[in-house]
Structure formats: structure tokens, C-alpha cells
């Protein structure tokens, strides 16, 4: 499991795809997200918290991404399509 992160949660996006073999999730963003931010991914059977170490858009590393963009990032545990993603302050 991920690191327990406490704080205020703000919806930031949703999981649109998960690549099981490589442990990478695709997140459709509804707000700004940056490397170093803490996130929580939650769903019916999902509860994952972690810091963003790196993220990519179209296989290119980026430091920040915004509303309407889809990012790929390595996740510490299995997530599922449709899970909600929250920014933890």
C-alpha cells in the first residue's frame, strides 16, 4: 500500500486506464497537478495514496499538467478505471 497522507482532499481527475504489467495509470485531469504533489486514488475497492515522482504526456516527461490533459504515472498499487483522483493538501 501507499504512504498514508492526511489533509484536505480536492477532486483532480479520474483513472481512464491502468496498465497492469507496468503499474502505470492514465489520469484525465480536471485541474492542475505537479510533480511532488500528494494524491489519493479512491474507488469501490481502491484506496491508494502517494506522492507524484514523475508523470508523462505522450511518453514525454512533464513537471506540471492541467485541466483536460491526460497524464501517465507509475502507481504504488493496483488502481481501476473509473477510480477518482484527489489532490491532498
C-alpha positions as CSV (number, residue, x, y, z in Angstrom):
1,X,0.0,0.0,0.0
2,X,1.0,3.6,-0.4
3,X,2.0,6.1,2.3
4,X,-0.8,7.4,4.4
5,X,-1.3,11.0,3.5
6,X,-3.6,13.2,5.7
7,X,-5.1,16.5,4.7
8,X,-7.7,18.3,2.7
9,X,-8.8,16.5,-0.5
10,X,-9.8,18.2,-3.7
11,X,-11.1,16.2,-6.8
12,X,-8.4,16.5,-9.5
13,X,-9.4,13.8,-12.0
14,X,-10.2,10.1,-12.7
15,X,-8.4,7.0,-13.9
16,X,-9.1,6.2,-17.5
17,X,-6.8,3.3,-18.0
18,X,-4.4,1.1,-15.9
19,X,-1.6,-1.0,-17.4
20,X,-1.3,-3.9,-15.0
21,X,2.1,-5.3,-16.2
22,X,4.0,-2.0,-15.8
23,X,1.9,-0.5,-12.9
24,X,1.1,2.7,-14.8
25,X,-2.2,4.7,-14.6
26,X,-3.6,7.2,-17.1
27,X,-5.4,10.1,-15.3
28,X,-7.7,12.5,-17.1
29,X,-7.2,15.8,-15.2
30,X,-9.9,18.2,-14.1
31,X,-7.3,20.6,-12.5
32,X,-3.6,21.3,-12.2
33,X,-1.2,18.6,-11.0
34,X,2.6,18.9,-10.5
35,X,5.4,16.5,-9.7
36,X,5.8,16.4,-5.9
37,X,2.1,16.8,-5.2
38,X,0.4,14.2,-3.0
39,X,-2.6,12.4,-4.4
40,X,-5.2,9.9,-3.2
41,X,-6.8,7.4,-5.6
42,X,-10.2,6.1,-4.4
43,X,-12.8,3.7,-5.7
44,X,-15.1,0.9,-4.6
45,X,-12.1,-1.4,-3.9
46,X,-9.2,1.1,-4.3
47,X,-7.5,3.2,-1.6
48,X,-4.0,4.4,-2.8
49,X,-2.1,7.4,-1.5
50,X,1.2,8.5,-2.9
51,X,3.4,11.5,-4.0
52,X,3.9,12.1,-7.7
53,X,7.5,11.2,-8.5
54,X,7.2,11.7,-12.3
55,X,4.5,12.0,-14.9
56,X,4.3,11.9,-18.7
57,X,2.2,13.2,-21.5
58,X,2.6,11.4,-24.8
59,X,5.6,9.5,-23.4
60,X,7.5,12.8,-22.6
61,X,8.3,13.8,-19.0
62,X,6.5,16.9,-17.7
63,X,6.6,18.7,-14.4
64,X,3.0,20.1,-14.5
65,X,-0.2,19.3,-16.3
66,X,-3.6,20.9,-16.3
67,X,-7.3,20.5,-16.8
68,X,-8.3,18.5,-19.9
69,X,-4.9,16.8,-20.2
70,X,-4.2,13.1,-19.7
71,X,-1.1,12.0,-17.9
72,X,0.6,8.7,-17.3
73,X,2.2,7.9,-14.0
74,X,3.6,5.0,-12.1
75,X,1.3,4.0,-9.1
76,X,2.3,2.1,-6.0
77,X,-0.6,-0.3,-6.1
78,X,-3.4,-1.5,-8.4
79,X,-6.0,1.1,-9.5
80,X,-9.1,0.7,-11.7
81,X,-10.7,2.6,-14.5
82,X,-13.2,5.0,-13.1
83,X,-11.4,5.5,-9.7
84,X,-11.4,9.1,-8.5
85,X,-8.2,11.0,-8.0
86,X,-7.8,13.7,-5.3
87,X,-5.1,16.3,-4.7
88,X,-4.2,16.2,-1.0
89,X,-3.1,19.5,0.6
